[in-house]
Amino acid sequence: MRSTTTSVCGYCSTGCGLNIHLGPEGAVSLTPDPTYPVNRGTACPKGWEALTVLDAPDRGTVPLLLDRKSGKRSEISWARAIGIMVEKFSDLREREGAESAAFLSTGQIPTEEMFLLGSLWKFGLGFLHADSNTRQCMATAHVAYKQSFGYDAPPFCYEDFEESDVLVFVGANPCIAHPILWERVMRNKRHPLIVVVDPRMTETAQTAGLHVQLAPKSDLALLYAVLREVLDRGWVDRAFVEASTTGFEALREFLVSIDVEATRTSAGISVEVFEAFVQCFRPGRRVSCWWTMGVNQSHEAVRTAQALINLCLVTGNIGKPGTGPNSITGQANAMGSRLYSNTSSLVGGRDFQNPGHRAEVARILGLDESSIPTSSGMAYDQILDSAVDGKIKALWVVATNPAHTWIGSGTFQRVREKLEFLVVQDMYWNTETAQMADLYLLAAGWGRRKEPRSIPSVASA
């Protein structure tokens, strides 16, 4: 007898609904959910393969403990694994203090797990330092939103893709990277102008009505030039600016210093292309600006994101259908990582440095306020640097693989050589980081097709 249940795809941040078809041994196949409002019955290749990872032959099945003398790893029970972990971290906390260990996490685990991890680490175990690999891609958007709005939250919904008159994609290639969202663009019945600001001729640029193929690292200056033109031409939504913003006059004074012609020339775009780009922001059009890693991991990324935010604010393109300065996320739960893991902010978007916020979190969680840190601690790169320097003596790495992904060849190997204790918690026992672990803890995937296979005997890398 077969039945069907529903789930949400965990590959990326889009959040597509899936129907999971069950047989006697568990999930046997899947189909996109035609009633789910995100994907409306469609799936990208990753979604169609969502079951594959659950039956991967290298899935972890038991905790593994490394004997450093012999270099061999052996299977141990969960009870012993947790006991070792608690003993090691408790001893380190007592000997070296709150700044002697850190966890490194990811946007690949659910919000509830983010919350539990961050709360356990900082409020329970009493350590300070923690961060996520989402800092590598989303920290700049986080800072831009927080400085502009006071809160880290993109102000869009998926319907905006279908309700814009102009969609400006900056350093983004949604045609390939976010195909389900791109289908929403293709369903836009307003015959929108698609604008791509990117040095590359991407797949999205090939479909665009306007490709602003600017020189690398010139995007911030170019956006300032567009802002100046918008102000000089009087295309400002005065009512919105006066009612809902601050700092407009300071922005105007700053933009006086921008030489529009010199900026256009250094960006390597023609007069015609620049004028067409400026015309996107003329009054009477619904304009939405979208960016991903081409902005977030770029030169002066926070200010570039804020320039896009300011373009939307001064023209009133926010809070209405088809508008907004909108950062698109890649990882499945980058937002949950930022808001609920006690890394870039205190849980729920609160501020570590705000006494009222600390008191609120303590009250809601039933904790003594003294257990709430007054600062967020070190960032990802600082944690690794401190480990190399011998200040961070233990790491708990959760659902990420910094030995493979972190910048600088060999960086994590140097980290590993200095650590007293490395715990890696991952679905797979053979990632580069898991192979370095003193203690490997297996992790569940988003679902389970059947009982995982037993793993072959393994030795330390």
KELO-608381 format. One line per field, with one value per residue (C-alpha): x negated, y negated, z; residue in three letters; residue number from 1. Coordinates in Angstrom, 2 decimals. Last residue first. Layout:
! residues N
px <- c(X,...) .
py <- c(Y,...) .
pz <- c(Z,...) .
residu <- c(ala,...) .
num <- c(NUM,...) .
END
This chain:
! residues 461
px <- c(-43.26,-42.22,-41.08,-37.69,-35.99,-33.14,-29.81,-26.56,-23.70,-21.15,-17.69,-15.22,-14.34,-15.02,-14.25,-15.95,-19.22,-20.18,-23.60,-26.53,-28.93,-32.65,-35.05,-38.74,-37.86,-40.24,-38.31,-35.15,-36.74,-37.56,-34.14,-34.18,-31.72,-28.74,-25.60,-27.73,-28.75,-32.48,-34.12,-37.72,-39.73,-43.12,-43.36,-46.71,-47.27,-43.63,-43.87,-46.93,-44.97,-42.09,-44.20,-45.76,-44.63,-43.26,-39.51,-37.32,-35.44,-37.34,-38.66,-35.65,-33.15,-29.78,-27.00,-28.18,-31.83,-32.49,-35.93,-38.45,-41.56,-40.76,-43.68,-46.40,-47.30,-46.00,-42.77,-42.59,-42.90,-40.09,-37.83,-38.72,-37.69,-34.32,-33.53,-34.40,-32.00,-28.43,-28.75,-26.97,-26.59,-23.33,-24.04,-23.95,-20.29,-19.40,-17.33,-13.61,-13.79,-11.35,-12.79,-16.42,-15.61,-13.80,-16.57,-19.17,-17.03,-16.60,-20.32,-21.11,-24.67,-23.71,-21.11,-17.90,-17.22,-15.24,-18.21,-21.06,-22.67,-25.55,-26.04,-23.31,-21.95,-18.49,-18.64,-21.69,-21.39,-17.66,-18.28,-20.91,-18.45,-18.55,-21.71,-21.46,-19.82,-18.31,-18.82,-15.92,-15.76,-12.01,-9.24,-6.71,-3.82,-4.41,-6.51,-9.50,-10.07,-9.52,-12.12,-14.40,-13.99,-14.54,-17.73,-18.82,-18.49,-20.55,-23.21,-22.99,-23.84,-26.87,-27.85,-27.81,-29.70,-32.69,-34.43,-32.28,-31.01,-27.49,-27.25,-28.05,-26.82,-23.15,-21.22,-17.70,-16.33,-12.57,-11.05,-7.33,-7.20,-5.44,-8.48,-11.79,-14.00,-14.60,-15.49,-18.86,-19.77,-18.75,-20.87,-23.89,-23.44,-23.19,-26.18,-28.25,-29.60,-33.20,-32.68,-35.52,-33.63,-30.35,-32.13,-33.91,-30.61,-28.71,-31.33,-30.08,-30.89,-27.33,-26.24,-27.41,-25.30,-22.21,-22.83,-23.18,-19.93,-18.13,-19.33,-16.01,-13.23,-9.50,-7.37,-9.73,-11.09,-7.63,-6.08,-9.09,-9.18,-12.32,-12.57,-13.68,-16.12,-19.11,-18.03,-17.70,-20.96,-22.77,-21.43,-22.56,-26.06,-26.06,-25.04,-27.98,-30.40,-29.20,-29.24,-32.77,-34.57,-34.66,-33.91,-30.26,-28.17,-24.86,-22.72,-19.31,-16.33,-17.73,-17.62,-21.37,-22.03,-20.22,-22.43,-25.43,-27.46,-29.72,-30.54,-27.09,-24.18,-21.24,-18.04,-14.76,-12.08,-8.71,-5.89,-3.32,-2.28,-5.17,-5.19,-8.82,-9.85,-8.15,-10.01,-13.20,-12.28,-12.10,-15.40,-17.39,-21.06,-20.65,-18.14,-18.74,-22.16,-22.90,-25.59,-22.90,-19.49,-17.18,-13.53,-11.41,-7.62,-7.39,-4.37,-5.50,-8.81,-7.02,-4.83,-7.86,-7.77,-10.07,-11.45,-14.73,-15.14,-17.98,-16.54,-17.35,-16.24,-19.35,-22.06,-20.43,-19.75,-23.31,-24.81,-22.84,-23.54,-27.25,-27.03,-25.29,-27.87,-30.85,-28.88,-26.56,-29.45,-28.23,-29.66,-30.36,-32.49,-31.24,-31.15,-28.86,-27.87,-24.24,-23.57,-26.19,-26.50,-23.09,-21.34,-23.19,-22.63,-18.97,-18.15,-19.93,-18.16,-14.78,-15.79,-16.57,-20.10,-21.90,-22.69,-25.84,-27.77,-31.15,-31.28,-33.82,-36.21,-38.62,-36.69,-34.53,-37.39,-40.65,-40.65,-36.95,-35.67,-38.22,-37.19,-33.52,-34.24,-36.20,-33.87,-30.73,-32.19,-33.45,-30.08,-28.21,-30.34,-30.12,-26.32,-26.14,-28.11,-31.56,-32.94,-36.70,-39.08,-42.77,-45.64,-47.49,-48.48,-45.62,-42.94,-39.98,-36.42,-33.56,-29.84,-27.65,-25.74,-27.36,-26.14,-28.83,-26.63,-24.09,-20.49,-19.23,-21.26,-19.17,-15.80,-16.19,-17.06,-13.97,-14.58,-18.15,-17.07,-14.58,-11.02,-7.58,-4.09,-3.34,-6.89,-6.27,-2.49,-2.31,0.76,-1.06,-3.45,-6.54,-6.81,-8.70,-9.77,-10.22,-10.08,-9.82,-10.47,-6.80,-6.16,-5.87,-5.44,-6.85,-4.97,-7.34,-6.92,-9.72,-11.61,-13.70,-16.61,-18.44,-18.61,-16.06,-12.96,-9.82,-7.77,-4.45,-3.20,-1.86,-0.66,-1.35,0.00) .
py <- c(-10.84,-8.77,-5.26,-3.94,-0.56,-0.45,-2.06,-0.30,-1.34,-3.80,-2.56,-3.71,-6.83,-9.19,-12.87,-16.26,-14.51,-13.21,-13.88,-11.62,-12.73,-12.53,-13.01,-13.79,-15.14,-15.47,-13.13,-15.03,-18.20,-16.67,-15.04,-11.26,-10.61,-12.22,-13.65,-15.96,-16.81,-17.43,-17.74,-18.97,-18.92,-20.24,-22.41,-23.69,-21.22,-21.50,-25.25,-24.78,-22.21,-24.69,-27.26,-24.76,-26.56,-29.96,-30.53,-28.08,-25.53,-22.24,-22.20,-24.40,-21.56,-22.49,-20.66,-21.53,-22.13,-22.16,-23.67,-23.49,-25.40,-28.93,-31.03,-28.95,-31.51,-29.18,-28.89,-32.66,-32.98,-30.46,-32.32,-35.65,-34.34,-33.18,-36.32,-36.80,-37.34,-38.61,-40.92,-41.38,-37.65,-36.36,-34.12,-37.11,-37.60,-34.45,-32.33,-31.68,-31.71,-34.61,-36.54,-36.08,-37.11,-40.23,-41.19,-40.88,-43.00,-45.70,-45.75,-46.31,-45.21,-41.67,-43.04,-41.16,-39.62,-36.74,-35.25,-37.70,-38.89,-37.96,-34.67,-33.83,-31.08,-32.59,-35.61,-35.01,-31.25,-31.44,-33.89,-31.64,-28.75,-26.88,-28.48,-30.75,-33.95,-36.63,-40.21,-42.46,-46.23,-46.59,-46.79,-44.64,-45.27,-48.13,-48.36,-49.76,-51.62,-55.12,-56.65,-57.79,-54.49,-52.16,-53.89,-53.99,-50.21,-49.73,-52.07,-50.15,-46.90,-48.57,-50.04,-46.62,-45.02,-47.36,-44.97,-41.92,-38.93,-40.25,-42.04,-39.29,-36.91,-37.80,-40.87,-41.93,-45.44,-45.90,-48.78,-49.45,-52.31,-55.69,-57.83,-57.27,-54.63,-52.49,-55.68,-55.72,-52.38,-53.50,-56.64,-54.57,-52.23,-55.13,-57.00,-53.85,-51.64,-51.15,-51.72,-54.26,-56.20,-56.20,-57.38,-60.18,-61.32,-61.23,-63.01,-62.19,-64.90,-66.23,-62.73,-63.28,-66.40,-64.60,-61.67,-64.03,-65.70,-62.35,-61.26,-60.01,-58.08,-57.30,-60.42,-62.83,-60.26,-58.86,-62.23,-63.36,-60.37,-61.59,-61.73,-65.35,-65.01,-65.88,-63.33,-60.47,-61.52,-61.48,-58.03,-56.75,-58.08,-56.47,-53.19,-53.51,-54.15,-51.02,-48.87,-49.73,-46.79,-44.81,-46.89,-47.25,-45.14,-46.90,-44.40,-45.78,-43.81,-40.76,-37.18,-36.89,-38.64,-35.84,-33.23,-35.28,-37.66,-38.67,-42.14,-42.22,-44.63,-42.77,-44.63,-42.88,-45.24,-43.86,-42.71,-43.23,-39.57,-38.31,-34.54,-34.53,-36.29,-33.58,-30.99,-32.76,-32.12,-28.39,-28.57,-30.20,-29.76,-29.21,-31.84,-33.55,-34.90,-37.68,-40.35,-43.01,-41.95,-44.91,-43.96,-46.68,-46.72,-44.47,-42.33,-38.78,-38.88,-40.75,-37.69,-36.00,-38.29,-41.19,-43.27,-41.43,-41.22,-42.18,-44.92,-48.57,-49.47,-50.92,-49.81,-46.41,-45.88,-46.73,-44.71,-41.58,-42.00,-42.11,-39.07,-37.00,-35.02,-34.17,-35.02,-32.17,-29.91,-30.33,-31.85,-31.18,-32.65,-33.21,-29.92,-29.40,-25.78,-26.69,-30.29,-30.53,-27.04,-25.66,-28.80,-28.89,-25.18,-25.21,-28.28,-26.96,-23.64,-25.40,-27.45,-24.36,-23.28,-24.07,-27.73,-26.66,-26.22,-26.92,-26.46,-28.08,-27.32,-29.11,-32.36,-31.37,-30.35,-28.42,-25.77,-25.59,-26.01,-23.49,-20.91,-21.37,-21.16,-17.92,-16.25,-17.15,-15.83,-12.62,-11.93,-12.69,-10.17,-7.57,-7.71,-7.74,-4.51,-4.19,-3.15,-3.39,-5.73,-4.96,-7.45,-5.23,-7.93,-10.30,-7.69,-9.13,-8.46,-7.74,-8.14,-5.68,-5.63,-8.35,-8.54,-7.52,-5.16,-7.92,-6.82,-10.09,-12.06,-10.70,-11.73,-15.41,-14.56,-16.21,-19.20,-19.61,-19.38,-22.26,-21.64,-22.68,-22.13,-25.64,-26.40,-28.75,-28.60,-24.81,-23.37,-21.58,-19.86,-18.75,-14.96,-12.44,-8.82,-5.71,-7.16,-4.53,-0.79,0.24,-2.56,-6.31,-9.05,-12.38,-15.39,-18.36,-22.05,-24.38,-26.45,-28.84,-28.88,-25.89,-22.10,-21.53,-20.80,-21.22,-18.18,-16.51,-12.99,-10.40,-6.85,-3.40,0.00) .
pz <- c(6.44,9.45,8.72,7.73,7.83,5.34,6.14,6.96,4.71,5.91,6.98,4.37,2.39,5.25,5.37,5.49,6.23,9.65,11.11,11.95,14.65,13.94,16.85,16.50,13.08,10.11,7.80,8.71,7.32,3.92,3.74,4.28,7.11,5.35,6.95,9.07,12.63,12.95,16.37,16.54,19.76,20.82,17.72,16.40,13.56,12.54,11.97,9.75,7.74,7.63,5.83,3.39,0.25,1.08,1.13,3.05,0.98,1.25,4.82,5.64,5.09,6.58,8.38,11.92,12.82,16.58,17.10,19.92,21.00,19.83,21.09,19.41,16.73,14.01,15.99,16.28,12.50,12.08,14.51,12.91,9.49,10.81,12.82,16.48,19.35,19.21,22.17,25.51,26.11,27.69,30.71,33.08,32.18,34.08,31.75,31.32,27.53,27.12,30.07,29.02,25.44,26.66,29.08,26.33,24.02,26.66,27.37,23.64,22.84,21.82,19.41,18.65,15.24,16.69,18.52,19.18,15.99,13.66,15.49,17.99,15.69,15.13,12.83,10.65,10.38,9.82,7.00,5.42,5.50,2.20,0.93,-2.11,-0.92,-3.14,-1.93,-2.80,-2.97,-3.52,-6.08,-7.94,-5.55,-3.10,0.06,-1.80,-5.03,-3.66,-5.99,-3.15,-1.31,-4.27,-5.34,-1.69,-1.36,-4.52,-3.12,0.16,-1.60,-3.18,0.19,1.83,-1.07,-1.20,-3.65,-4.22,-2.30,-1.72,-5.05,-7.55,-4.87,-5.23,-6.34,-7.21,-7.81,-8.33,-10.27,-10.67,-13.11,-12.89,-12.15,-13.98,-12.48,-15.57,-17.46,-15.66,-17.21,-20.68,-20.25,-19.22,-22.18,-24.63,-23.19,-23.56,-20.81,-19.71,-15.99,-16.11,-18.77,-16.87,-13.73,-15.58,-17.07,-13.79,-11.69,-8.19,-5.60,-5.59,-4.57,-1.00,-0.55,-1.83,0.50,3.46,2.40,2.34,5.76,7.11,5.43,5.67,5.50,3.77,1.33,0.58,-0.18,-2.17,-4.51,-6.27,-10.06,-9.99,-12.86,-10.68,-8.07,-10.53,-12.21,-8.87,-8.08,-11.47,-10.78,-7.34,-8.96,-11.37,-8.50,-6.71,-9.85,-11.01,-9.41,-12.70,-15.82,-16.79,-19.12,-18.55,-20.43,-21.36,-22.72,-20.98,-22.31,-22.92,-19.62,-17.78,-19.45,-18.42,-20.57,-17.72,-16.41,-14.80,-14.51,-16.06,-16.92,-17.71,-19.01,-18.04,-20.35,-17.56,-17.76,-15.59,-16.00,-17.20,-14.01,-11.96,-14.04,-12.99,-9.37,-10.11,-12.02,-9.19,-10.15,-13.89,-15.07,-11.73,-12.82,-10.35,-10.12,-10.33,-11.66,-12.36,-12.93,-14.53,-14.79,-11.76,-10.82,-11.61,-9.78,-6.98,-6.41,-4.83,-1.82,-1.08,1.79,2.45,6.25,8.58,10.76,11.45,7.94,6.27,8.67,9.21,5.52,4.50,7.36,6.49,2.77,3.59,5.84,3.14,1.16,3.34,6.46,5.47,6.48,10.02,13.16,16.80,19.60,23.12,25.03,28.03,27.53,28.10,27.03,24.29,22.84,23.74,22.52,19.20,18.54,19.60,17.51,14.44,14.92,14.96,11.92,9.87,8.85,5.59,6.21,7.97,11.21,12.71,16.49,18.72,21.57,23.93,24.30,27.27,29.54,29.28,31.99,32.96,29.40,28.14,30.72,29.89,26.15,26.42,28.92,27.00,23.74,25.32,26.95,23.74,21.85,24.62,24.67,20.87,20.76,19.20,15.82,15.52,13.79,13.33,13.34,15.80,18.25,17.41,18.12,16.22,17.33,14.92,15.58,13.65,10.33,8.20,4.61,2.14,0.11,-0.64,-0.05,1.40,-1.13,-4.00,-2.59,-3.56,-7.18,-8.73,-6.51,-7.72,-11.37,-10.87,-9.77,-11.00,-9.64,-8.41,-7.21,-4.29,-3.84,-3.34,-5.07,-7.91,-5.46,-7.36,-7.66,-5.57,-5.62,-3.46,0.04,2.76,2.58,2.21,-0.30,0.03,-2.57,-1.42,-2.79,-2.94,-2.16,-3.24,-0.65,-2.75,-0.30,-1.70,-1.45,1.31,-0.76,1.31,2.29,1.63,2.21,-0.17,0.39,-0.94,0.00) .
residu <- c(ala,ser,ala,val,ser,pro,ile,ser,arg,pro,glu,lys,arg,arg,gly,trp,gly,ala,ala,leu,leu,tyr,leu,asp,ala,met,gln,ala,thr,glu,thr,asn,trp,tyr,met,asp,gln,val,val,leu,phe,glu,leu,lys,glu,arg,val,arg,gln,phe,thr,gly,ser,gly,ile,trp,thr,his,ala,pro,asn,thr,ala,val,val,trp,leu,ala,lys,ile,lys,gly,asp,val,ala,ser,asp,leu,ile,gln,asp,tyr,ala,met,gly,ser,ser,thr,pro,ile,ser,ser,glu,asp,leu,gly,leu,ile,arg,ala,val,glu,ala,arg,his,gly,pro,asn,gln,phe,asp,arg,gly,gly,val,leu,ser,ser,thr,asn,ser,tyr,leu,arg,ser,gly,met,ala,asn,ala,gln,gly,thr,ile,ser,asn,pro,gly,thr,gly,pro,lys,gly,ile,asn,gly,thr,val,leu,cys,leu,asn,ile,leu,ala,gln,ala,thr,arg,val,ala,glu,his,ser,gln,asn,val,gly,met,thr,trp,trp,cys,ser,val,arg,arg,gly,pro,arg,phe,cys,gln,val,phe,ala,glu,phe,val,glu,val,ser,ile,gly,ala,ser,thr,arg,thr,ala,glu,val,asp,ile,ser,val,leu,phe,glu,arg,leu,ala,glu,phe,gly,thr,thr,ser,ala,glu,val,phe,ala,arg,asp,val,trp,gly,arg,asp,leu,val,glu,arg,leu,val,ala,tyr,leu,leu,ala,leu,asp,ser,lys,pro,ala,leu,gln,val,his,leu,gly,ala,thr,gln,ala,thr,glu,thr,met,arg,pro,asp,val,val,val,ile,leu,pro,his,arg,lys,asn,arg,met,val,arg,glu,trp,leu,ile,pro,his,ala,ile,cys,pro,asn,ala,gly,val,phe,val,leu,val,asp,ser,glu,glu,phe,asp,glu,tyr,cys,phe,pro,pro,ala,asp,tyr,gly,phe,ser,gln,lys,tyr,ala,val,his,ala,thr,ala,met,cys,gln,arg,thr,asn,ser,asp,ala,his,leu,phe,gly,leu,gly,phe,lys,trp,leu,ser,gly,leu,leu,phe,met,glu,glu,thr,pro,ile,gln,gly,thr,ser,leu,phe,ala,ala,ser,glu,ala,gly,glu,arg,glu,arg,leu,asp,ser,phe,lys,glu,val,met,ile,gly,ile,ala,arg,ala,trp,ser,ile,glu,ser,arg,lys,gly,ser,lys,arg,asp,leu,leu,leu,pro,val,thr,gly,arg,asp,pro,ala,asp,leu,val,thr,leu,ala,glu,trp,gly,lys,pro,cys,ala,thr,gly,arg,asn,val,pro,tyr,thr,pro,asp,pro,thr,leu,ser,val,ala,gly,glu,pro,gly,leu,his,ile,asn,leu,gly,cys,gly,thr,ser,cys,tyr,gly,cys,val,ser,thr,thr,thr,ser,arg,met) .
num <- c(461,460,459,458,457,456,455,454,453,452,451,450,449,448,447,446,445,444,443,442,441,440,439,438,437,436,435,434,433,432,431,430,429,428,427,426,425,424,423,422,421,420,419,418,417,416,415,414,413,412,411,410,409,408,407,406,405,404,403,402,401,400,399,398,397,396,395,394,393,392,391,390,389,388,387,386,385,384,383,382,381,380,379,378,377,376,375,374,373,372,371,370,369,368,367,366,365,364,363,362,361,360,359,358,357,356,355,354,353,352,351,350,349,348,347,346,345,344,343,342,341,340,339,338,337,336,335,334,333,332,331,330,329,328,327,326,325,324,323,322,321,320,319,318,317,316,315,314,313,312,311,310,309,308,307,306,305,304,303,302,301,300,299,298,297,296,295,294,293,292,291,290,289,288,287,286,285,284,283,282,281,280,279,278,277,276,275,274,273,272,271,270,269,268,267,266,265,264,263,262,261,260,259,258,257,256,255,254,253,252,251,250,249,248,247,246,245,244,243,242,241,240,239,238,237,236,235,234,233,232,231,230,229,228,227,226,225,224,223,222,221,220,219,218,217,216,215,214,213,212,211,210,209,208,207,206,205,204,203,202,201,200,199,198,197,196,195,194,193,192,191,190,189,188,187,186,185,184,183,182,181,180,179,178,177,176,175,174,173,172,171,170,169,168,167,166,165,164,163,162,161,160,159,158,157,156,155,154,153,152,151,150,149,148,147,146,145,144,143,142,141,140,139,138,137,136,135,134,133,132,131,130,129,128,127,126,125,124,123,122,121,120,119,118,117,116,115,114,113,112,111,110,109,108,107,106,105,104,103,102,101,100,99,98,97,96,95,94,93,92,91,90,89,88,87,86,85,84,83,82,81,80,79,78,77,76,75,74,73,72,71,70,69,68,67,66,65,64,63,62,61,60,59,58,57,56,55,54,53,52,51,50,49,48,47,46,45,44,43,42,41,40,39,38,37,36,35,34,33,32,31,30,29,28,27,26,25,24,23,22,21,20,19,18,17,16,15,14,13,12,11,10,9,8,7,6,5,4,3,2,1) .
END
